[in-house]
Amino acid sequence: MSTTPSAKRSTTPTVFEQQRAELVREIAVGMEQVLQNMNRLNRNLESIISVGNEFGSVEALWSRFENFMGRPAEEAEGPVRRKGGDYEGQSELRDEEMKDAEA
């Protein structure tokens, strides 16, 4: 009995199949590295966002200060008394103080 060339070829991978297997392995390793780097980037972005969110109250305070300092001289000369006995801006400060006390 003689062996056919196709039976001999199926047991031994060709050069093409070896190179293809090596390239597929390299691609799989590269994709794994990309996934690891994306996960690391995601964690870093989440930590940056959380640090940025911690400054939200400070930003709001500075924004209110900037708005107050940017008022025209007529408004800044004296506080305007409102109905209810509070001066302008005083009730907002009390609200902020209450929120801070609750936290």
N, CA, C and O of each residue as an XYZ file, in Angstrom:
412
protein
N       0.810     -1.179      0.000
C       0.000      0.000      0.000
C       0.856      1.247      0.000
O       1.876      1.316      0.686
N       0.461      2.171     -0.727
C       1.212      3.411     -0.800
C       0.457      4.506     -0.053
O      -0.773      4.546     -0.023
N       1.232      5.373      0.536
C       0.607      6.499      1.243
C       0.409      7.644      0.277
O       1.247      7.889     -0.591
N      -0.672      8.325      0.426
C      -0.953      9.443     -0.459
C      -0.299     10.693      0.101
O      -0.100     10.783      1.312
N       0.040     11.652     -0.733
C       0.675     12.880     -0.267
C      -0.229     13.684      0.672
O       0.274     14.385      1.551
N      -1.542     13.596      0.504
C      -2.434     14.373      1.347
C      -2.446     13.830      2.769
O      -2.587     14.606      3.714
N      -2.307     12.554      2.944
C      -2.272     11.968      4.289
C      -0.984     12.369      4.995
O      -0.994     12.625      6.200
N       0.109     12.427      4.272
C       1.391     12.823      4.857
C       1.359     14.301      5.244
O       1.915     14.666      6.280
N       0.738     15.145      4.458
C       0.685     16.584      4.704
C      -0.202     16.910      5.916
O       0.087     17.873      6.627
N      -1.246     16.161      6.168
C      -2.165     16.475      7.254
C      -1.526     16.268      8.621
O      -1.953     16.905      9.584
N      -0.533     15.414      8.746
C       0.104     15.192     10.043
C       1.191     16.214     10.325
O       1.451     16.517     11.490
N       1.822     16.744      9.317
C       2.884     17.728      9.489
C       2.381     19.083      8.997
O       1.985     19.218      7.840
N       2.398     20.098      9.887
C       1.935     21.416      9.422
C       2.915     22.008      8.410
O       4.130     21.831      8.507
N       2.355     22.702      7.458
C       3.187     23.336      6.448
C       3.802     24.608      7.027
O       3.459     25.039      8.128
N       4.708     25.190      6.270
C       5.347     26.437      6.688
C       4.290     27.534      6.824
O       4.324     28.334      7.759
N       3.364     27.554      5.885
C       2.287     28.544      5.940
C       1.482     28.394      7.229
O       1.209     29.387      7.905
N       1.104     27.177      7.573
C       0.317     26.933      8.780
C       1.111     27.293     10.038
O       0.548     27.814     11.001
N       2.406     27.019     10.029
C       3.250     27.379     11.177
C       3.319     28.894     11.340
O       3.184     29.412     12.449
N       3.528     29.595     10.241
C       3.591     31.053     10.299
C       2.245     31.646     10.705
O       2.185     32.594     11.487
N       1.163     31.078     10.164
C      -0.166     31.548     10.528
C      -0.416     31.345     12.023
O      -0.930     32.243     12.690
N      -0.063     30.189     12.546
C      -0.246     29.910     13.978
C       0.573     30.882     14.824
O       0.102     31.355     15.858
N       1.783     31.177     14.391
C       2.637     32.126     15.129
C       2.036     33.536     15.095
O       2.020     34.229     16.112
N       1.548     33.953     13.935
C       0.921     35.273     13.827
C      -0.357     35.369     14.661
O      -0.607     36.392     15.297
N      -1.149     34.326     14.660
C      -2.367     34.314     15.477
C      -2.005     34.412     16.958
O      -2.674     35.120     17.710
N      -0.951     33.707     17.384
C      -0.499     33.773     18.764
C      -0.026     35.189     19.107
O      -0.353     35.703     20.176
N       0.736     35.821     18.220
C       1.209     37.189     18.454
C       0.031     38.176     18.538
O       0.030     39.088     19.365
N      -0.948     37.980     17.686
C      -2.126     38.851     17.710
C      -2.874     38.673     19.029
O      -3.316     39.653     19.630
N      -3.014     37.442     19.476
C      -3.713     37.179     20.741
C      -2.972     37.821     21.907
O      -3.601     38.397     22.795
N      -1.653     37.732     21.916
C      -0.853     38.366     22.976
C      -1.007     39.880     22.906
O      -1.164     40.536     23.935
N      -0.962     40.437     21.703
C      -1.124     41.879     21.528
C      -2.497     42.351     21.975
O      -2.611     43.394     22.617
N      -3.536     41.602     21.646
C      -4.890     41.975     22.065
C      -5.024     41.905     23.583
O      -5.707     42.739     24.178
N      -4.394     40.939     24.210
C      -4.416     40.841     25.671
C      -3.730     42.052     26.299
O      -4.206     42.585     27.301
N      -2.626     42.484     25.720
C      -1.924     43.672     26.223
C      -2.790     44.925     26.041
O      -2.837     45.787     26.918
N      -3.464     45.014     24.909
C      -4.360     46.165     24.670
C      -5.475     46.177     25.708
O      -5.805     47.233     26.247
N      -6.053     45.027     25.993
C      -7.117     44.937     26.984
C      -6.611     45.344     28.371
O      -7.294     46.078     29.086
N      -5.435     44.879     28.752
C      -4.859     45.249     30.048
C      -4.608     46.752     30.124
O      -4.894     47.377     31.145
N      -4.078     47.334     29.055
C      -3.811     48.774     29.041
C      -5.100     49.584     29.080
O      -5.150     50.633     29.723
N      -6.143     49.114     28.400
C      -7.423     49.822     28.443
C      -8.031     49.763     29.842
O      -8.609     50.743     30.311
N      -7.903     48.625     30.502
C      -8.395     48.515     31.875
C      -7.629     49.453     32.807
O      -8.224     50.097     33.670
N      -6.317     49.527     32.633
C      -5.503     50.427     33.440
C      -5.893     51.888     33.178
O      -6.014     52.679     34.114
N      -6.087     52.237     31.915
C      -6.513     53.584     31.555
C      -7.871     53.907     32.163
O      -8.075     55.012     32.665
N      -8.792     52.965     32.125
C     -10.115     53.166     32.695
C     -10.026     53.425     34.197
O     -10.690     54.327     34.709
N      -9.214     52.645     34.904
C      -9.042     52.862     36.347
C      -8.441     54.234     36.627
O      -8.864     54.916     37.561
N      -7.465     54.641     35.832
C      -6.852     55.959     36.018
C      -7.843     57.080     35.755
O      -7.878     58.064     36.495
N      -8.641     56.943     34.719
C      -9.646     57.965     34.415
C     -10.693     58.041     35.518
O     -11.129     59.133     35.882
N     -11.101     56.897     36.052
C     -12.069     56.897     37.149
C     -11.497     57.591     38.381
O     -12.209     58.331     39.059
N     -10.219     57.361     38.677
C      -9.624     58.012     39.845
C      -9.479     59.518     39.610
O      -9.667     60.306     40.536
N      -9.154     59.916     38.403
C      -9.053     61.347     38.090
C     -10.415     62.018     38.223
O     -10.517     63.121     38.761
N     -11.446     61.366     37.742
C     -12.797     61.923     37.837
C     -13.225     62.037     39.288
O     -13.832     63.034     39.678
N     -12.917     61.025     40.094
C     -13.316     61.088     41.505
C     -12.581     62.209     42.233
O     -13.169     62.877     43.084
N     -11.311     62.426     41.913
C     -10.579     63.536     42.525
C     -11.178     64.860     42.063
O     -11.332     65.782     42.864
N     -11.511     64.960     40.801
C     -12.125     66.180     40.283
C     -13.464     66.467     40.928
O     -13.793     67.625     41.187
N     -14.246     65.420     41.193
C     -15.548     65.615     41.832
C     -15.407     66.111     43.266
O     -16.309     66.776     43.775
N     -14.300     65.804     43.921
C     -14.083     66.274     45.281
C     -13.932     67.790     45.338
O     -14.148     68.392     46.389
N     -13.568     68.409     44.230
C     -13.386     69.854     44.186
C     -14.646     70.589     43.749
O     -14.612     71.806     43.565
N     -15.746     69.883     43.581
C     -16.986     70.505     43.135
C     -17.485     71.565     44.099
O     -17.907     72.639     43.672
N     -17.443     71.277     45.402
C     -17.934     72.256     46.384
C     -17.004     73.472     46.445
O     -17.468     74.600     46.614
N     -15.710     73.246     46.310
C     -14.756     74.355     46.323
C     -14.980     75.238     45.102
O     -14.939     76.465     45.200
N     -15.214     74.617     43.965
C     -15.471     75.373     42.735
C     -16.731     76.199     42.866
O     -16.774     77.348     42.426
N     -17.769     75.615     43.477
C     -19.021     76.342     43.655
C     -18.819     77.550     44.566
O     -19.357     78.627     44.309
N     -18.044     77.364     45.625
C     -17.774     78.467     46.544
C     -17.017     79.595     45.843
O     -17.374     80.765     45.985
N     -15.979     79.249     45.093
C     -15.210     80.266     44.369
C     -16.071     80.938     43.302
O     -15.923     82.133     43.048
N     -16.950     80.191     42.691
C     -17.833     80.765     41.677
C     -18.773     81.782     42.312
O     -18.999     82.856     41.754
N     -19.314     81.447     43.466
C     -20.178     82.400     44.162
C     -19.389     83.637     44.570
O     -19.891     84.757     44.466
N     -18.156     83.443     45.034
C     -17.308     84.567     45.409
C     -17.032     85.448     44.198
O     -17.096     86.674     44.286
N     -16.727     84.825     43.082
C     -16.449     85.578     41.854
C     -17.678     86.360     41.410
O     -17.569     87.521     41.015
N     -18.837     85.732     41.475
C     -20.068     86.425     41.099
C     -20.344     87.593     42.043
O     -20.785     88.655     41.604
N     -20.089     87.403     43.319
C     -20.299     88.472     44.292
C     -19.345     89.634     44.036
O     -19.752     90.795     44.077
N     -18.084     89.325     43.774
C     -17.085     90.378     43.541
C     -17.303     91.067     42.202
O     -16.859     92.199     42.009
N     -17.969     90.410     41.291
C     -18.198     90.985     39.973
C     -19.424     91.863     39.892
O     -19.711     92.419     38.832
N     -20.163     92.003     40.996
C     -21.354     92.847     40.998
C     -20.972     94.307     40.815
O     -19.867     94.713     41.173
N     -21.884     95.100     40.258
C     -21.617     96.541     40.136
C     -21.499     97.184     41.517
O     -21.979     96.625     42.503
N     -20.873     98.336     41.595
C     -20.603     99.022     42.863
C     -21.891     99.373     43.603
O     -21.902     99.370     44.834
N     -22.974     99.675     42.892
C     -24.234    100.037     43.538
C     -24.765     98.896     44.398
O     -25.241     99.121     45.510
N     -24.683     97.684     43.885
C     -25.179     96.528     44.624
C     -24.250     96.156     45.758
O     -24.710     95.634     46.774
N     -22.964     96.405     45.622
C     -21.985     95.984     46.615
C     -21.886     96.962     47.779
O     -21.274     96.634     48.795
N     -22.477     98.168     47.660
C     -22.353     99.169     48.725
C     -23.000     98.711     50.017
O     -22.447     98.941     51.092
N     -24.109     98.095     49.946
C     -24.773     97.640     51.153
C     -25.716     96.511     50.839
O     -26.239     96.410     49.729
N     -25.933     95.657     51.828
C     -26.846     94.548     51.574
C     -28.281     95.040     51.458
O     -28.687     95.983     52.138
N     -29.015     94.410     50.616
C     -30.406     94.769     50.389
C     -31.261     93.882     51.273
O     -31.173     92.656     51.213
N     -32.091     94.514     52.096
C     -32.941     93.752     53.003
C     -34.164     93.256     52.227
O     -34.831     94.007     51.516
N     -34.427     91.953     52.398
C     -35.551     91.361     51.705
C     -36.701     91.127     52.667
O     -36.562     91.235     53.886
N     -37.808     90.811     52.092
C     -38.979     90.441     52.866
C     -38.634     89.186     53.667
O     -38.102     88.238     53.089
N     -38.902     89.140     54.926
C     -38.569     87.995     55.756
C     -37.386     88.283     56.659
O     -37.029     87.434     57.476
N     -36.778     89.422     56.545
C     -35.714     89.820     57.459
C     -34.317     89.409     57.050
O     -33.357     89.855     57.679
N     -34.152     88.593     56.044
C     -32.812     88.178     55.610
C     -32.243     89.199     54.648
O     -32.969     89.837     53.885
N     -30.943     89.338     54.701
C     -30.264     90.144     53.706
C     -30.066     89.303     52.461
O     -30.094     88.073     52.515
N     -29.868     89.967     51.359
C     -29.688     89.276     50.098
C     -28.478     88.350     50.204
O     -27.399     88.774     50.617
N     -28.664     87.088     49.830
C     -27.582     86.115     49.872
C     -27.483     85.392     51.203
O     -26.816     84.362     51.289
N     -28.119     85.895     52.227
C     -27.998     85.302     53.550
C     -28.726     83.957     53.623
O     -28.217     83.015     54.231
N     -29.892     83.857     53.023
C     -30.640     82.603     53.096
C     -29.918     81.494     52.342
O     -29.969     80.335     52.755
N     -29.241     81.832     51.230
C     -28.484     80.817     50.506
C     -27.330     80.304     51.350
O     -27.018     79.113     51.330
N     -26.693     81.213     52.099
C     -25.607     80.785     52.968
C     -26.125     79.872     54.060
O     -25.481     78.874     54.385
N     -27.277     80.192     54.634
C     -27.853     79.322     55.656
C     -28.158     77.948     55.082
O     -27.912     76.934     55.735
N     -28.693     77.907     53.860
C     -28.982     76.620     53.218
C     -27.711     75.804     53.055
O     -27.700     74.600     53.311
N     -26.635     76.465     52.627
C     -25.354     75.766     52.454
C     -24.829     75.269     53.790
O     -24.326     74.149     53.879
N     -24.939     76.091     54.836
C     -24.471     75.682     56.152
C     -25.261     74.486     56.669
O     -24.696     73.603     57.315
N     -26.543     74.450     56.395
C     -27.379     73.332     56.831
C     -26.989     72.056     56.096
O     -26.945     70.978     56.689
N     -26.709     72.183     54.817
C     -26.293     71.019     54.030
C     -24.970     70.490     54.543
O     -24.797     69.278     54.669
N     -24.020     71.390     54.844
C     -22.719     70.981     55.351
C     -22.851     70.325     56.713
O     -22.141     69.359     56.997
N     -23.744     70.825     57.566
C     -23.930     70.270     58.899
C     -24.528     68.871     58.825
O     -24.209     68.012     59.647
N     -25.400     68.638     57.834
C     -26.002     67.334     57.691
C     -25.001     66.302     57.194
O     -25.115     65.121     57.521
N     -24.023     66.734     56.408
C     -23.045     65.807     55.827
C     -22.003     65.390     56.794
O     -21.114     64.612     56.446
